[in-house]
Amino acid sequence: LNCRGHGTGGTCAVAVDGPVSEPTGRERRRLDFPPHDLDSGLRLSCQTRVEGDLTVEKFDGFWGQHTE
């Protein structure tokens, strides 16, 4: 499920700690659709612009949604 950076797949969901861009509308819509949850704090790496040093963590599960 490679969306080629269009923010429609959701398999690139990651936790980000550091300076990044605000979520795009496309990213918010995808993360508000199962199996994701907009309140999870995850970001789509294909939609997130890096703005400094940061740490990225990919979680278990095909969609990276298993954060516990």
N, C-alpha and C positions, 0 to 999 in steps of 0.2 A: 504494500500500500504506500507507494512513494507518490506523494502529491506534487513532487517537483517544486516544492517551495511555495505552493499556493495556499497553504494553511487549511487544507480540507481533510487531510488524513488523520492527524492526531497521534500518530505513532511516535512522533518526535517530542512528546511532552516531557519536560524536565523541570527540576527545581533549580532555581538560580539564586545565588547569593552574591550580590554586587550590583554595580550600576548598569542598568539596561533601559531600553526605550519603554514607553508606555505600551500596553497591549493594543494592537490594532483592532478594529471592528471585526474583521475576519477571524482573528484569533479569539476574541471574546465569544463570538458565535459558536466556534468549534468547541471551545472548552465549556460551553454551557449545554452541550449535547452529550448524552451517554456514550461511552462509559465515563466521561469526564464530568467534573463538577467545577463550575466557575470559582467557587470559594476554596478550592484545593490549594491555590497559590502556585500551581504549575503554569509553565509557559510553553509555547510551541517554539522550539529552537529555530525553526525556519522563518518565524515571524519576529523574532527578538533581535534587536540590534544591540551589540555589545558596546558599552560606553566607558569601559575601564576594566581593571582586573576583577575577575569574578571566579566563583566556583560553580560548577554545574554537576548535578547528580541525576542519573537516569535510574528510575525505579523498576521493579519487577513487573512482569506482565507485558503482553504484546503492545499495549497502549501506554505502558509506563505509569499506570494509574494506581498501582499497589504501593502506596506511600507508607503504610504501617509495617 
